[in-house]
Amino acid sequence: MHVCRTKLEMRRVVTKLLQEGSLGFVPTMGALHEGHVALINKAVECNSNAVVSIFVNPAQFGNSSDLDNYPRSEAADFAILRKAGVKAVFVPNAGEIYSSDDETIVETTTLANIFHGQVRPGHFRGVTTVVARLFNIIPADRAYFGKKDYQQLAVIQKMVHDLHFPVKVEAVETVRDVDGLALSSRNALLSQPQRIAAPILNVALIKAELQLLSGANIEAAITTITNTIETEPLAELKAIDVVSADTFQLATGKPTGTICTMLSVQFGEVLLIDQKELTL
Ligand code: AMP
């Protein structure tokens, strides 16, 4: 596996890999877990070659302590990538991606600032800005993103559409721990009591799902989620939004088709997010 720390090295490797056939790309912030591995396995299986980036993107963090505390585990990550059959990893430092005199940002002006974007101002602008830059360094045929970060997926799909990036965005289902907690690098930052409490997100989403399936309206399902999260003293509800999967518009009443409930809950310093897609 090539370990590329500069744009130049990565471009050279990618140019060679593209001559061998299709290229799959998985952008990550590292501290890899089975959720990332699901994306990576898809990229390896469905393309001639697969590459991964590991970059803890400062532009998508609201405060510097969150950025400083973000888990990092480069050696373990490389072992996972080698085992999965990844051909190259791009591990730039911030100076490879950003310059102090940069003027260009990429923002999906509406999508970035609604729903979870209101909880984390500037977050999605940081995501699109870095992913656009990564797509220009790694012009892959397919790029893989997790449904766990449902709004992020929608934001990336919109950016790719609007800016005519010649890449196909592939969505991958959420991978969970045995107790139902969606795997996340941030789970490592939870204290033991917080970790024990954290599956409440999945419990709340399942309760709401069952209610919706038995004919309840979205407002009742949101009340159920709110009440369930409130039973956990360590959890603070930050956002619940139910959207239509096709349009990403807010869903209300008794919709038909595929909807997604997106949930965001704070445990101390750690913000966890989860989602559940459901076809009615
Ligand atoms: P991150 O390193 O957190 O930026 O995540 C990199 C990619 O992995 C994103 O597309 C995430 O949506 C995806 N991802 C993170 N956790 C999971 C999970 N539990 N299941 C599936 N995909 C995930």
Boltz pocket constraint, residues with backbone or C-beta under 6 A from the ligand:
constraints:
  - pocket:
      binder: B
      contacts: [[A, 27], [A, 28], [A, 29], [A, 30], [A, 34], [A, 35], [A, 36], [A, 38], [A, 39], [A, 144], [A, 145], [A, 146], [A, 147], [A, 148], [A, 149], [A, 172], [A, 173], [A, 174], [A, 175], [A, 176], [A, 182], [A, 183], [A, 184], [A, 185]]
      max_distance: 6.0
